[in-house]
């Protein structure tokens, strides 16, 4: 949805972007914990206004790389 501007479920063009809210505790974030710290990486939500389909996106490449360093690959290849 983020890239196509179209809902993959119903085809609607009414897509809403809901940014991560920095004022809510950990909001929609991915959290990376260290020995004494918690790093918060924001997650934007894209919602279809017509059917409610939802996608979450970490929008910046540097933040995706930081998640990969902290969590490693999801599956063995």
Helices and strands as residue ranges (DSSP letters): E 15-18, E 30-33, E 38-41, E 44-48, E 54-57, H 61-71
